Amino acid sequence: MDALLWLLFAYQVFVLYYFAVLNFLYAFFALYGLGSVARYARELSELSLKDLLEREAYLPVSILVPTYNEEKTIAHSVRSFLSLHYPEFEVIVVADGPKDRTLEVLKEAFRLVPVEVVYRRVLPSKPVRGIYRSTLYPNLVVVDKENGGKADALNAGLNLARYPLFCSVDADSLLDAQALLRASRLFLEDEGVLAVGGTIRPLNGAEVRGGVVEAMRLPRGFLEKMQIVEYARAFFLGRAGWSALNALLIISGAFGVFRREEVLRIGGYRTDTVGEDMELVVRLHRRAREEGREYRIPYTPDPICYTEVPADWKTLRRQRNRWHRGLWEVLWFHRGMLFNPRYGRLGLLAMPYFFLFEGLGPVVEVLGYLLFPVFLLLGLTNLDFAALFLLLALGYGVLLSQLAVGMETLLLKRYPRLRDRLWLLFLSLLETLGYRQVLAFERFLATFQVWRKRGVWGEMQRKGLEPAQAEGRKEP
């Protein structure tokens, strides 16, 4: 009994120090992230997009759009990609054996005709059944292939891509018209840039016309609103901070720009993981470090990609479960980097952080919730201290969320309406009271499902654009 009491007491001390270190790191990344976004906001007013468009020096871009069952959103998304402000680009939509009318919708919307294309099959992929080109848009190509998963579809698209840069975009997403322009300039300014990540914004509630987001409005659903706060904190504090340290390990699969040659050199996307986006970035880092090259993989607040976020608990939990399993798969594949000084701050800071705090964080958190009543019954917890610790932890989380929302609404001026800004600030108070705990429990479960559900994506329910969104909502 004494040994059990000692273990329980030791666990309390461990949790205390664990969250103290975690909150210190959050503050560190928030400081770096705030500085990075503030500098970007100052420079943005001096950056002339017109001058960038008129430059003779630019790098053409291939936009790769892997799609499965996306009949509700695919036409709007492709129109968004085709309307980008960029001198030279192509859009390659890869229909990965869809079971719905995705391919038929594409054929009807863009008047596709079959073509014979000779290309070099550098990366392996499932068989391609047909290639189509649009009679309306010469730069639109659609590939029909057997189902092999998202990574396999991206590899098939890479084989067909003609340009030095490629941009991977989810089929349920819309790009800001200047997204490629803002991202590609970093490759021109620095030849050592291997990839660039942008900001992902929830599309739900936005006013969309002709595949273009014209205004940001809050969605109706509670879960959709909460994800706006969550995404703001993840990108403006987390990824901006890691980017400033040149240790960014994640570029969202919804939108990222890469040097095609560099990705081909390392073998394209891995098809045996649901975390193919993070794994590719980690592998780019790893190869460059092992070769002793100077390089950068930065995040920039603009470009912006708008993506449909889950509107119900079932879909949201399934998505977060997959994300967490993907994280563990990547950590396992690249475990040789963990605490390895050969990889610099990647091996000594980034990888340990993702292992100890992102991977194991939900386990520590959920066990703390479950054991707290036991501590109370055994008299091992000082109630005054526990209450103070809880209030400080919740208050600190709210502060970070408020800071991220403030950057989103005030510094970058994304939501122009005052009532929308006030709603987001209020929701950042609620995020730590229930919403966070549900997702922490789902990630806790995912930790123990990694091997059993390896490579399992699961069906994602899409609402598609509502009529008010697609036509442009009129304010009373």
N, C-alpha and C positions, 0 to 999 in steps of 0.2 A: 504494500500500500504506500509506504514511504517513497519507494522508487517511482510509482505512478504519479504521486503528488509532485515529486521533483521534476519529472518529465513535463507535466502540465505547466508548472511554473516556468521551466526553461522555454517552453513554447511561447508563453506570453512575452517573455523577454525578447525572444527571437522576432516575434511579430512586431514588437515596438521598434526595434532597431531596423527591421526590414522596411517598414513604412517610413521611417525617418530618412533612410537612404533614398528610397524611391521618391519622396517628396522633394528632397534636395536635388535629385536629378531632374525632376519636373521643372523646378525653378530654374535650373541651369539651362535646360533646353528652351524654356519660355523666354529667358533673357536673350539668348542667341536668336530665337525665332522672331521675337519682337523687333530686335535691331535689324534683322534681315528684311522683314516685310516693310518696316518704316523706311529703310533706305530705298527699297524698290518703289514705294509709293512716291517718294520725292523725285526719283529719276524718271518715273513714268510720265510726268508732265513735260519733261524735256525730250522725251523720245517721240520722234515724228514717224508715225506709221506710214505716212505718205512717202517720206524719204526712203524708208525701208522697201516699200513696194517698187520704187523707181530705181533702186540699185540694180546694176547689171550683174553684180556678184550675188549669187544665191545658190542654194543646194536644192535640187528637185526632191520631192518627197512622195513615197508610196504609202498610201493610207490602207492598212489591212484591217478588215472588219470581219472577224469570225462570227458566224451566226448559226444558231440551232433552231429553236422554235420561237421566232420573234416576229410573227406575222403582224402583230398589233403595232409595232414601233418601227419596223425596218424601213419603210418608205420614208417616214419623217427623218429618220437618222441619216439615210443616204443622201437625201436632199440637203441636209445640214452640211454634210461633208463636201458635196459638190458646189456649195455656195461659199466656200472658204475664200478669203482674200489671200491669194498666193500665186506667184507667177507661173509655176509649173508643178503639177502634181497629178497623181492617178489614184483612183479608188478601186481597191480590189476586195470585193465581198466574197467570202468563202462560206458557202452554204454546206454545213457539216452534217449532211444526211438528215435534214429536218423531217419531222413527222407531220408538221402542219402545213399551211399554205405559204410558207416563207418564200420559197422559190417562185411560186406562181404569182405572188404579190409583186416580186421584183420584175418578173417578165412583163406583167401588165403595166406597172408604173413607169418603167424605163424602156419599154419596147426592145427587149433583148433578142438578139439573134445568135445562133451558134456559130463559132469560128474555130478554125484550126490554128493553134499557136505552137510554135517550136520553142522550147525553153529547156534550160539545164536543170535537172532534178538534183540539186546539191544536197538537200535534206530529205530524209525518208518521210513518207506520209502515206496515209491510206489512199487507195486508187482514186484518181480524178475521173469522174464520169462524163464531164462536159465543161466547156468554157464558153461563155457568152459575152458579147459586147453590146453596149447600148447604141441604138441608132440616134438617140437624142443627145447623149453625152459621150464623145469619143474617148474620154479619159475614165470611163466606168467599165470595169470588167467584173463578171460574176463567175465564180467557180463552183461547180456542183461536184461534191465528192462524197465518198462513203464516210460514215460517222467514225471519228477517231478521237473526239474531244477537242477542247479549245486549243491546246498547245499544238496538236497535230494539224488543225486548220491553219494556225499561224505559220507553221512550217511550210505548208502547201502554198500559202500566200507569199512567203519569202522566196520560194523558188520562182514564182512568176514576177516578182517585183523587179523593176528596171532601174530604180533610182538609188543614189547613195545613202539617203536617209529613209527610214520607214517609221510610220506611226501606227501603233496598235491601239485600236479603239473598240470598245464594246458596242454591240449592235443595238443596245437599248439606250445609247447615249447620243447627245448632240454636242457639237463643238462650237465654241464661240467663233465668229467669222475671222478673227485675227489670231486664233490660237496657234496655227502653224507658223505664222510670221513671227510671233513673239518667242516661240520655242526654238525655231531654226536659227535665229540670229546668234544664239549662244555657240552653235557649232562653227559659225563663220568667225566669231571673235576669238575662239580658242580651239585649235586643232586637237587639243588633248581631251576635249569633251566627248565622252563615249555615249552618254544618254542624258536625257532631260526629262524630269517629271513635272507635271503641272498640277493644278488644283482641281479636285473633283467637287462639284456642287450638286446637291439634290435637285432634280428636274421637277419633281412633284410641285404643282401649284404655279409654275412659271407660265407666262403667256408666250405661246409659240405660234408663229405664222410662217408658212412656207419652209418649215424645218429650221427656222431661226428663232432663238430666244430673244424676245423683244423687251420683256420686263420681268423682274423677279417679284413674286408674291408668295406669301406663306401658303402651304397646302392646308387642307381642311383637317386631315387626320393628325391625332396626337403623336403617333409613332413617327410619322414623316417629319413633323416639326422637330421632334427630339433629335433626329438624325442630322438636321442642319447644324445644331449646336455641337454634336459629336464630331461631324466632319470638319467644322471650323477649328476645333481644338486639335484634332489629329494633324491637319495640314499646317496651320499657321504657327502652332507651337512645336509640335513634334517634328515634322519633316523639314520645316525651315531650320530648326535647330541642328538636326543631323546633317543637313546640307552645308551649313556654315562650318561644320567640322570635317567636311568631305568624307562623311561616313554614312551616307544615305543608303540604306539597304533595301528600301521598298520604293518602287515606282508603280503606281496602281495599274493593274491590268486594264482598267477602263480607259486610260490615256497615258501614253508615254512615247517619246521620240528617241530613236536609236540610230547609230551608224550601222548600216546593214552589213558592211564588211566585217565589223568587229563581232557581230552576233553570229555570222556564218563561221567565223574562225573558231568559235567555241562550240559549234555544233547545233545552234538554234535552240529552240525551247525543249525542255525535258517533258516527255509525255507521261511520266509515271508519278506525277504529283498534281495536287489541286492548288498548289502554291507556285505555279509556273512563273508568275510575274516577279515575285520576290527572288525565286531561285535564279532566274536569269541575271538579275542585277547583282546578286552575291557572286555569281560565277564571273561576271565581267570584272568586278572588283578583284576577285581572287587571281584571275589570269594576269591582270595588269600588275598586281603586287608581286606575283611570282616572277614576272619578267622585268621588274624593276623600272617600270615606265612611269613618267609623270602623266597624270590623267585627272579628270574630274567627272563626277556624276552628280550634277546639281538639281535642286528643286527651285522653281520660280513660281511666285503667286499667280501670275498670268503666264501662260495660257489657261483657259478654263474649259473644262469638260462638264457638261450637265448630264447626269445619269439618273434613271428612275430608281428610287430606293424602295425597299419593301414597305408595304402599307399594312401588313398584318403580322401578328406575333409569330405565327408558324413559319412564314417565309423568312422573317428577320432572324429567328433563332437558327434556322437551317443555314442561312448565309454565314452567320458568325461562327457556327460550328465548323463549317468548311474552311473559313479563314484561319481558324485556330489550328485545325489539323494541318493545313498547308504550312503554317509557321513551324510546327514540330517536324514536318517532313524536311523542310529546308535546313533546320538546325541539325538534323541527323545527317543529311547529305554532306554538310560542310562542318561537321564536328571537329575536323582537324584544324579549323581556324580558331576554335574556342580557346581563349587564354594563350594564344600563340603569338609571341612578340614579332615573329616574321611578318605578320600582317598589320603591324602598327596599331593605330587606334581602332581598326576594324576588329582585330583579334583580342585586344585588351579592354576595349570599351563597348563597341557596338554589339558584337556577338554575345558577350557576357550579359549585357543589358537585356537583349531579347530573350536569352535563355532564362535568366533569373527573375526578370520582372514582367516581361510580356508572356513568356511561356508558363512559368510557374506561378505568376501572380494570381490567377484565378483559383489555383489550388490553395494557396495561403489564405486568400480572402474568404473562400467558402468554408474552409476548415475553421477559420476564426469565427464565422457566424454560427457554425454548428456546435463549437466547443464553448462558446460564451455562456450558455445556460449551465453547463457543467462546472465552469469556473465559479459561477455564482453559488451553486448548490454546495460546492466544497469550500466556499469561503476563501477562494484564492484570488479574488478580484476586489480591489478597492473601488467602490462604486463612484466616489467623487473623481478619482483619477480616470476611470473608464469613461465616465460621462464627458470629462474635459477632453480626453483624447479623441473621442468620437466627434465632438463638436469642432475641434481643431481640424480633424481629417476632412469632415464634410465641408467646413468653411474654406479650407484650402482648395478642395475640388471645385467648389462654387467660384472661387476667385479665378482659377485658371479658365474655367468655362466663360466667365464674364469677360475676362481679358480677350479670349479668342473671339467671342461675339462682338466685342467692341472693335477689334481689328477688322472684322468682316463688315460691320455696318457703318462704322464711322471713318476708319482710315481708308478702306477700299470702297466704301459707299455702294455696297451691293444691294441693300434693301432700302429704297428711297423713302418708303412710307414710315412715318413715326410710329404708328401703331404696330407695324411689323417688327420694328427694332425693339420696342418695349416688350412685345410678346417673347422675343428671343431671349432678352435679358431675364425675363421672369422664368422661362423654361430652363435656363441654366441653373436656377435655384432648385428646380424639381428633379433634375437629372440624377442626382445622387440619392434620391429617395424612391427606390423601387426599380426604376429603369436600369440603372447600373447593375443592381444585384441580379436581376433576371438574366442579363447578358453574361455576367460573371459565372453564374451557375451553368449556362450553356457551354461556355468555354471550359469550365471545369469538367463537364462530361466529355467534351471533345478531346481533352488531354488523354483520357483513357479509352478513346475509340480510334486513335490514330491508325493502329495496325489493322484493326478489324474493318475499318471503313476506308482504307487507303485507296485513293483515286476516285472515290465516290463523290459526285457533284450534287446529285439530287435535283429535282424539278424546282424551278423558281417561277412563282406566279407573277405575271405582269398585268397591270391594269391598262397600260397604254395611255396615250394622251386623251384627256376628257375633251368633249366638244368645246367647252369654254376655253380650254388651253389651246387647242389646235387652231381655233378661230381668232383667239385674242380676246380675253375677258374684258368686258366694258364695265367700267366703274359707274355706280349710280351717281 
